Amino acid sequence: MSAVATPTDINPQSPTANDKLTPESKIAISVLFASTFTVILNEMLMGVALPTVMADLGVTASTGQWLTTAYMLTMAVVIPATGFLTERFRMRTVYTLAMSLFTLGTMVAIASPGFEVLLIGRIIQAVGTAIATPLAFTAVTALVPPSRAGRMMALLTVSVSTAPAFGPAMAGAILSVAGWRWLFVFILPVAVIALVVGNMMIRVPSIPRKTKVDGLSVLLSAIGFASLVYGLASFGEAAGGHTIISPWMALIIGIVVVGIFVARQMSLQKSDRALLDMRPFAVRSFAVPALLAVFFMTAATGMMTLMPVILQASYGLTPLQTGLFMLPGGLTITVISVVVGRYYDRLGARPLMVAGAIIDGAGLWFLSTLPLGTPIWLLLATYMFIIVGQAFLWTPTFAASLGALNKHLLPHGSAIMNTIQQLSGAAGIAIAFSIMTATTAALTSTGETLQPAMAQGAQQSHLVGFAMVTLGLVVALMMPKTKATGGSLVQVH
């Protein structure tokens, strides 16, 4: 029988003994939602703006792509350390640090005279984002009673999962009337308000543990996770032939070093000195959603990143039209996630995970059958069907995994889940673009024109995404069943 956290372990800092939140907790949670949405939205804006930035600053594509690659690398390096930071310092202190860095990076980006300073601003933003996102999941889980965990986690999921859908539309709209700096100007006041209000209102009771950071763990983490993300990101852009280090070499280094990092953490956690504690994986209700997240997030990121490219390259849509195409997906996730959150509090994770995997997989399979020339309305309907499946997966994946951990392991579990999200995102982009590029090259070499060749490459990529979600369905069936008891969910065996 797997270890199961009791309601007290899951949430010893609930604001009240009943199902209500205090006004202060409501404000704190709202600020956490807003800041999470803002930092992730900022991460997604640059993809659409990159051609404009390259033209304005006079840099090549191989140079410009570092604005996104460096962001991913920085997050991969910082996120594993957030569990230690949240244990070592009070959550308000960590939140203030995160949003201060994000605000500083935004200001640097606005004032940047050239590419180098803009890149520095993006890296500073990425450090803040890497700290803020796992912290939000940890704080929300600690602030709400178990009986409302699903609903609150659903709202936080909206912040995480809708930003990629809103980002392209917002960037396209801003770029149609103003320069790329206005993307950061738009973000700045929201970041400042979140920083000020959050510093005043976030009060999560905690007792910091005075432990020393293990320097070797930090070094191993930085080298290992950065190498993995770099290798995966390099595969995603391999067609350009601009990689400094071989993607295969980076991946091999990353796998070996991360393996050494994990072994060291398992040794250090015996004395509670691990930078990233691995004990959450010993809890079945954490390990199963974590594995499911690997499959469905890889498929989801690949599909959502590839879709704008195909819409513009094969279907001839403008950046603004592409953003408007993807916008209903964000609205759909918002509505469905709230509904899923309510049902999670009644049913538990397993039924929702299974339903989500079936819907997501069916949508990806149908998308893989749609050839170039498919009416836009049918493409949009299929895309939104897939989004519904993803919405069924996001909330139970995070709520079940983090809700299964006690307060000591909670920050580490949040850091693990967000690290998985980063690595799966990089893998999804790499797999999607590698398959599309290889298929396109093979077809154009036989005389096929570029647009239909790319569309067929996308079909093959979506088919692989379907296979990944199918594996996720198998994993979802391993999730322990739960039932409602006294307003909380407990496992039954």
C-alpha positions as CSV (number, residue, x, y, z in Angstrom):
1,M,0.0,0.0,0.0
2,S,1.4,3.4,-1.0
3,A,2.1,6.1,1.6
4,V,-0.8,8.5,1.8
5,A,-0.8,11.9,3.5
6,T,-3.5,12.7,5.9
7,P,-5.6,15.9,5.5
8,T,-3.5,17.4,8.3
9,D,-0.3,16.6,6.6
10,I,-1.6,17.9,3.3
11,N,-2.6,21.3,4.7
12,P,-1.6,22.0,8.2
13,Q,-1.9,25.8,7.6
14,S,-5.5,25.9,6.4
15,P,-6.9,29.4,7.2
16,T,-9.9,27.9,9.1
17,A,-11.1,24.6,10.3
18,N,-14.0,24.7,7.9
19,D,-14.3,25.1,4.2
20,K,-13.9,28.9,4.1
21,L,-11.0,31.1,3.2
22,T,-10.1,34.3,5.1
23,P,-10.2,37.5,3.1
24,E,-6.4,37.8,3.4
25,S,-6.0,34.3,2.0
26,K,-8.3,35.1,-0.9
27,I,-6.2,38.2,-1.8
28,A,-3.0,36.3,-1.5
29,I,-4.2,33.5,-3.7
30,S,-5.5,36.0,-6.3
31,V,-2.1,37.7,-6.3
32,L,-0.4,34.3,-6.8
33,F,-2.8,33.6,-9.7
34,A,-2.1,37.0,-11.3
35,S,1.6,36.8,-10.9
36,T,1.8,33.2,-12.3
37,F,-0.2,34.2,-15.3
38,T,1.9,37.3,-15.9
39,V,5.3,35.5,-15.8
40,I,4.2,32.7,-18.0
41,L,2.5,35.0,-20.4
42,N,5.8,36.9,-20.7
43,E,7.6,33.7,-21.5
44,M,5.3,33.1,-24.4
45,L,5.2,36.6,-25.9
46,M,8.7,36.5,-27.4
47,G,8.0,33.6,-29.8
48,V,5.7,35.8,-31.9
49,A,7.8,38.9,-31.5
50,L,11.1,37.2,-32.4
51,P,11.1,38.1,-36.2
52,T,10.4,41.8,-35.3
53,V,13.1,41.9,-32.7
54,M,15.7,40.3,-35.1
55,A,14.8,42.9,-37.8
56,D,14.9,45.8,-35.4
57,L,18.2,44.9,-33.7
58,G,19.9,43.5,-36.8
59,V,20.6,40.0,-35.6
60,T,20.4,36.6,-37.3
61,A,18.0,33.9,-36.5
62,S,20.7,31.8,-34.8
63,T,21.5,34.8,-32.5
64,G,17.9,35.8,-31.9
65,Q,16.8,32.4,-30.8
66,W,18.8,32.7,-27.7
67,L,16.1,35.1,-26.4
68,T,14.0,32.0,-26.0
69,T,16.6,29.3,-25.5
70,A,18.4,31.2,-22.7
71,Y,15.1,31.7,-21.0
72,M,14.5,28.0,-21.0
73,L,18.0,27.2,-19.9
74,T,17.8,29.6,-17.0
75,M,14.5,28.2,-15.8
76,A,15.9,24.7,-16.0
77,V,18.9,25.7,-13.8
78,V,16.9,27.6,-11.2
79,I,13.7,25.6,-10.7
80,P,15.3,22.6,-9.0
81,A,16.6,24.9,-6.3
82,T,13.3,26.4,-5.5
83,G,12.3,23.6,-3.1
84,F,15.4,24.5,-1.0
85,L,14.6,28.2,-1.2
86,T,11.1,27.8,0.0
87,E,12.2,25.7,3.0
88,R,15.1,28.0,3.8
89,F,13.2,31.3,3.7
90,R,9.6,32.4,4.4
91,M,7.3,32.3,1.3
92,R,6.8,36.0,1.4
93,T,10.5,36.6,1.2
94,V,10.9,34.2,-1.7
95,Y,7.9,35.7,-3.5
96,T,9.3,39.2,-3.1
97,L,12.7,38.1,-4.5
98,A,11.0,36.4,-7.4
99,M,8.8,39.3,-8.5
100,S,11.6,41.8,-7.8
101,L,13.9,40.0,-10.2
102,F,11.1,39.6,-12.8
103,T,10.3,43.4,-12.5
104,L,13.9,44.3,-12.8
105,G,14.4,42.1,-15.9
106,T,11.3,43.7,-17.5
107,M,12.7,47.2,-16.9
108,V,16.1,46.1,-18.4
109,A,14.3,44.7,-21.5
110,I,12.4,47.9,-22.0
111,A,15.5,50.1,-21.8
112,S,17.8,47.7,-23.7
113,P,19.8,49.6,-26.4
114,G,20.8,46.4,-28.2
115,F,20.5,42.6,-28.3
116,E,23.0,41.9,-25.5
117,V,21.2,43.9,-22.8
118,L,17.9,42.5,-24.0
119,L,19.2,39.0,-23.5
120,I,20.4,40.0,-19.9
121,G,16.9,41.3,-19.2
122,R,15.3,38.1,-20.4
123,I,17.7,36.0,-18.2
124,I,16.8,38.1,-15.1
125,Q,13.1,37.6,-16.0
126,A,13.6,33.9,-16.3
127,V,15.2,33.7,-12.8
128,G,12.1,35.4,-11.3
129,T,9.7,33.2,-13.3
130,A,11.6,30.0,-12.3
131,I,11.1,30.9,-8.6
132,A,7.6,32.3,-8.8
133,T,5.9,29.5,-10.6
134,P,6.7,26.5,-8.2
135,L,6.2,28.9,-5.3
136,A,2.6,29.6,-6.4
137,F,1.7,25.9,-6.4
138,T,3.3,25.4,-3.0
139,A,1.6,28.4,-1.4
140,V,-1.8,27.7,-2.8
141,T,-1.7,24.1,-1.6
142,A,-0.7,25.3,1.8
143,L,-3.4,28.0,2.0
144,V,-6.5,26.1,1.1
145,P,-8.3,23.3,3.0
146,P,-8.2,19.9,1.3
147,S,-11.9,20.0,0.4
148,R,-11.3,23.0,-1.9
149,A,-7.9,21.9,-3.3
150,G,-9.4,20.9,-6.6
151,R,-11.2,24.2,-7.2
152,M,-8.2,26.3,-6.2
153,M,-5.7,24.2,-8.1
154,A,-8.0,24.5,-11.2
155,L,-7.8,28.3,-11.0
156,L,-4.1,28.1,-10.7
157,T,-4.0,25.7,-13.6
158,V,-5.9,28.3,-15.6
159,S,-3.0,30.7,-15.0
160,V,-0.4,28.2,-16.2
161,S,-2.3,26.7,-19.1
162,T,-4.1,29.7,-20.6
163,A,-1.1,32.0,-20.9
164,P,0.3,30.0,-23.9
165,A,-3.0,30.4,-25.7
166,F,-3.4,34.1,-24.9
167,G,0.2,34.9,-25.5
168,P,0.3,34.8,-29.4
169,A,-3.0,36.7,-29.7
170,M,-1.8,39.4,-27.3
171,A,1.6,39.7,-28.9
172,G,0.1,39.8,-32.4
173,A,-2.3,42.6,-31.3
174,I,0.4,44.7,-29.7
175,L,2.9,44.2,-32.6
176,S,0.2,45.3,-35.1
177,V,0.2,48.8,-33.6
178,A,3.5,49.2,-31.7
179,G,7.1,48.0,-31.4
180,W,8.3,45.0,-29.5
181,R,9.3,47.0,-26.4
182,W,5.6,47.6,-25.8
183,L,5.3,43.9,-25.0
184,F,7.4,44.5,-21.9
185,V,5.7,47.9,-21.2
186,F,2.4,46.1,-21.0
187,I,3.8,43.5,-18.6
188,L,5.6,46.0,-16.3
189,P,2.7,47.6,-14.3
190,V,1.1,44.2,-13.7
191,A,4.4,42.9,-12.3
192,V,4.8,46.0,-10.1
193,I,1.3,45.7,-8.6
194,A,1.8,41.9,-8.0
195,L,5.1,42.7,-6.3
196,V,3.7,45.3,-4.0
197,V,0.4,43.6,-3.1
198,G,2.0,40.2,-2.8
199,N,4.7,41.6,-0.4
200,M,1.9,43.0,1.8
201,M,-0.6,40.1,1.7
202,I,1.2,36.8,1.3
203,R,1.3,35.3,4.8
204,V,1.8,31.6,4.6
205,P,2.8,30.3,8.1
206,S,6.1,28.5,7.9
207,I,9.2,27.8,10.0
208,P,12.3,28.2,7.8
209,R,14.9,25.5,8.3
210,K,18.5,26.8,8.6
211,T,20.4,24.4,6.4
212,K,23.4,25.0,4.2
213,V,23.1,24.7,0.5
214,D,25.2,21.9,-1.0
215,G,27.4,23.6,-3.6
216,L,28.1,20.4,-5.5
217,S,24.4,19.8,-5.9
218,V,23.9,23.3,-7.3
219,L,26.7,22.8,-9.8
220,L,25.4,19.3,-10.9
221,S,21.9,20.7,-11.2
222,A,23.0,23.7,-13.3
223,I,25.1,21.6,-15.7
224,G,22.8,18.6,-15.9
225,F,19.4,20.3,-16.4
226,A,20.8,23.1,-18.6
227,S,22.5,20.4,-20.8
228,L,19.2,18.5,-21.1
229,V,17.2,21.6,-22.1
230,Y,19.9,22.8,-24.5
231,G,20.2,19.4,-26.2
232,L,16.4,19.2,-26.6
233,A,16.1,22.8,-27.8
234,S,18.9,22.2,-30.3
235,F,17.1,19.3,-31.8
236,G,14.1,21.5,-32.2
237,E,16.1,24.0,-34.3
238,A,18.4,21.5,-35.9
239,A,17.3,22.3,-39.4
240,G,19.1,25.7,-39.2
241,G,22.4,24.0,-38.4
242,H,23.4,26.7,-36.0
243,T,24.0,24.7,-32.8
244,I,27.3,25.4,-31.0
245,I,27.4,22.0,-29.3
246,S,26.1,18.8,-30.8
247,P,22.6,18.1,-29.4
248,W,23.5,14.4,-28.8
249,M,26.6,15.4,-26.8
250,A,24.6,17.9,-24.7
251,L,21.9,15.2,-24.0
252,I,24.5,12.6,-23.0
253,I,26.2,15.0,-20.7
254,G,22.8,16.1,-19.3
255,I,21.6,12.5,-18.6
256,V,24.9,11.5,-16.9
257,V,25.1,14.6,-14.8
258,V,21.5,14.5,-13.8
259,G,21.9,10.9,-12.8
260,I,24.8,11.9,-10.5
261,F,22.7,14.8,-9.2
262,V,19.8,12.4,-8.3
263,A,22.2,9.9,-6.6
264,R,23.6,12.7,-4.5
265,Q,20.1,14.0,-3.5
266,M,19.1,10.5,-2.4
267,S,22.2,10.4,-0.2
268,L,21.7,14.0,1.2
269,Q,18.0,13.6,1.9
270,K,18.8,11.0,4.6
271,S,19.9,14.0,6.7
272,D,17.4,16.5,5.2
273,R,20.1,18.4,3.3
274,A,19.0,17.7,-0.3
275,L,18.7,20.6,-2.7
276,L,15.9,18.7,-4.4
277,D,14.4,15.9,-2.3
278,M,13.5,12.8,-4.2
279,R,11.2,11.2,-1.6
280,P,8.0,12.5,-3.3
281,F,8.5,9.7,-5.8
282,A,8.1,7.2,-3.1
283,V,4.4,8.4,-2.8
284,R,2.4,6.6,-5.4
285,S,-0.2,9.4,-5.7
286,F,2.7,11.7,-6.6
287,A,4.7,9.4,-8.8
288,V,1.8,8.4,-11.1
289,P,0.7,12.0,-11.9
290,A,4.4,13.0,-12.4
291,L,4.9,10.3,-15.0
292,L,1.6,11.1,-16.6
293,A,2.7,14.8,-16.8
294,V,5.8,13.7,-18.8
295,F,3.7,12.2,-21.6
296,F,0.8,14.6,-21.8
297,M,2.9,17.8,-21.4
298,T,5.3,16.6,-24.1
299,A,2.5,16.0,-26.5
300,A,0.7,19.3,-25.5
301,T,3.7,21.5,-25.9
302,G,4.6,20.0,-29.2
303,M,1.2,20.5,-30.6
304,M,0.7,24.0,-29.3
305,T,4.1,25.2,-30.5
306,L,3.8,23.6,-33.9
307,M,0.2,24.8,-34.6
308,P,1.1,28.6,-35.1
309,V,4.0,27.7,-37.4
310,I,1.7,25.5,-39.6
311,L,-1.1,28.0,-39.6
312,Q,1.3,30.7,-41.0
313,A,3.5,28.6,-43.2
314,S,1.0,26.2,-44.7
315,Y,-2.4,28.0,-44.3
316,G,-1.1,31.5,-44.9
317,L,-2.5,33.1,-41.8
318,T,-1.0,36.3,-40.4
319,P,0.5,36.4,-36.9
320,L,-2.6,38.3,-35.6
321,Q,-5.0,35.7,-37.3
322,T,-2.9,32.9,-35.8
323,G,-3.2,34.5,-32.4
324,L,-7.0,34.8,-32.8
325,F,-7.2,31.2,-33.9
326,M,-5.6,30.1,-30.6
327,L,-7.4,32.5,-28.4
328,P,-10.6,30.4,-27.9
329,G,-8.4,27.6,-26.6
330,G,-7.4,29.8,-23.7
331,L,-11.0,30.6,-22.9
332,T,-12.0,26.9,-23.2
333,I,-9.3,25.9,-20.7
334,T,-10.5,28.6,-18.3
335,V,-14.1,27.3,-18.3
336,I,-13.4,23.6,-18.4
337,S,-10.7,23.8,-15.7
338,V,-13.1,25.4,-13.2
339,V,-15.7,22.6,-13.9
340,V,-13.0,20.0,-13.6
341,G,-11.8,21.5,-10.3
342,R,-15.3,21.1,-8.8
343,Y,-15.6,17.5,-9.9
344,Y,-12.1,16.7,-8.7
345,D,-13.2,17.6,-5.2
346,R,-16.0,15.0,-5.5
347,L,-14.5,12.3,-7.7
348,G,-10.7,12.4,-7.2
349,A,-8.0,12.4,-9.9
350,R,-8.3,9.0,-11.7
351,P,-11.7,9.4,-13.6
352,L,-10.7,12.9,-14.8
353,M,-7.2,11.8,-15.8
354,V,-8.6,8.9,-17.8
355,A,-11.3,11.0,-19.5
356,G,-8.8,13.7,-20.3
357,A,-6.3,11.3,-21.8
358,I,-9.0,9.7,-24.0
359,I,-10.3,13.1,-25.2
360,D,-6.8,14.4,-25.8
361,G,-5.6,11.3,-27.6
362,A,-8.7,11.1,-29.8
363,G,-8.3,14.8,-30.8
364,L,-4.6,14.3,-31.7
365,W,-5.3,11.2,-33.8
366,F,-8.0,13.1,-35.7
367,L,-5.7,16.1,-36.1
368,S,-3.1,13.8,-37.6
369,T,-5.6,12.8,-40.4
370,L,-6.4,16.4,-41.5
371,P,-4.6,17.3,-44.8
372,L,-3.6,20.7,-46.1
373,G,-6.8,22.5,-47.3
374,T,-8.9,21.4,-44.3
375,P,-11.4,24.2,-43.6
376,I,-10.2,26.5,-40.8
377,W,-13.3,25.9,-38.8
378,L,-12.7,22.1,-38.7
379,L,-9.1,22.7,-37.7
380,L,-10.2,25.0,-34.9
381,A,-12.9,22.7,-33.7
382,T,-10.3,19.8,-33.5
383,Y,-7.8,22.1,-31.7
384,M,-10.4,23.1,-29.1
385,F,-11.5,19.4,-28.6
386,I,-7.8,18.7,-27.8
387,I,-7.7,21.6,-25.4
388,V,-10.7,20.2,-23.5
389,G,-8.8,17.0,-23.0
390,Q,-5.8,18.9,-21.8
391,A,-8.0,20.8,-19.3
392,F,-9.2,17.5,-17.9
393,L,-5.5,16.6,-17.3
394,W,-3.9,19.7,-15.9
395,T,-5.9,20.2,-12.7
396,P,-5.9,16.6,-11.4
397,T,-2.2,16.1,-12.3
398,F,-1.0,19.0,-10.2
399,A,-3.7,18.8,-7.4
400,A,-3.3,15.0,-6.9
401,S,0.5,15.1,-6.9
402,L,1.0,18.0,-4.6
403,G,-1.9,17.1,-2.4
404,A,-0.3,13.8,-1.6
405,L,2.7,15.3,0.1
406,N,3.3,16.6,3.6
407,K,4.5,20.1,4.2
408,H,8.2,19.3,4.2
409,L,8.1,17.6,0.8
410,L,5.6,20.0,-0.7
411,P,8.1,22.6,-1.9
412,H,10.3,19.8,-3.4
413,G,7.3,18.2,-5.1
414,S,6.3,21.5,-6.6
415,A,9.9,22.0,-7.9
416,I,9.9,18.5,-9.4
417,M,6.6,19.0,-11.2
418,N,7.7,22.4,-12.6
419,T,11.1,20.8,-13.7
420,I,9.1,18.1,-15.4
421,Q,7.0,20.8,-17.2
422,Q,10.2,22.5,-18.4
423,L,11.9,19.4,-19.6
424,S,8.7,18.0,-21.2
425,G,8.1,21.3,-22.9
426,A,11.6,21.3,-24.4
427,A,11.2,17.7,-25.4
428,G,7.8,18.4,-27.0
429,I,9.2,21.2,-29.1
430,A,12.2,19.1,-30.1
431,I,10.2,16.1,-31.1
432,A,7.5,18.0,-33.0
433,F,9.9,20.1,-35.0
434,S,12.3,17.3,-35.7
435,I,9.6,15.1,-37.0
436,M,8.1,17.9,-39.1
437,T,11.5,18.9,-40.5
438,A,12.6,15.3,-41.3
439,T,9.2,14.6,-43.1
440,T,9.3,17.9,-44.9
441,A,12.9,17.3,-46.2
442,A,12.0,13.8,-47.3
443,L,8.9,14.9,-49.2
444,T,10.5,18.0,-50.8
445,S,13.4,15.8,-52.1
446,T,10.8,13.8,-54.1
447,G,9.4,16.9,-55.7
448,E,6.6,17.8,-53.2
449,T,6.1,21.6,-52.7
450,L,7.0,23.1,-49.3
451,Q,3.5,24.0,-47.9
452,P,1.9,20.5,-48.3
453,A,5.2,18.9,-47.2
454,M,5.2,20.8,-44.0
455,A,1.5,20.0,-43.4
456,Q,2.2,16.3,-43.8
457,G,5.2,16.7,-41.4
458,A,2.8,18.2,-38.8
459,Q,0.4,15.2,-39.3
460,Q,3.3,12.8,-38.4
461,S,4.1,14.9,-35.4
462,H,0.5,14.8,-34.1
463,L,0.5,11.1,-34.6
464,V,3.5,10.7,-32.3
465,G,1.7,13.0,-29.8
466,F,-1.3,10.6,-30.0
467,A,1.1,7.7,-29.1
468,M,2.4,9.7,-26.1
469,V,-1.0,10.5,-24.7
470,T,-2.0,6.8,-25.2
471,L,1.0,5.9,-22.9
472,G,-0.3,8.6,-20.5
473,L,-3.7,6.8,-20.5
474,V,-2.0,3.6,-19.4
475,V,-0.3,5.5,-16.6
476,A,-3.6,7.2,-15.5
477,L,-5.2,3.8,-15.0
478,M,-2.5,3.2,-12.3
479,M,-3.7,6.1,-10.2
480,P,-5.1,5.0,-6.9
481,K,-8.9,5.4,-6.6
482,T,-10.2,7.9,-4.1
483,K,-13.5,8.6,-2.4
484,A,-15.0,11.6,-0.5
485,T,-14.8,11.3,3.2
486,G,-15.8,14.3,5.4
487,G,-15.1,16.7,2.6
488,S,-11.6,15.3,1.8
489,L,-10.4,12.8,-0.7
490,V,-8.7,9.6,0.6
491,Q,-7.4,6.6,-1.2
492,V,-9.1,3.3,-1.4
493,H,-7.3,0.1,-2.2
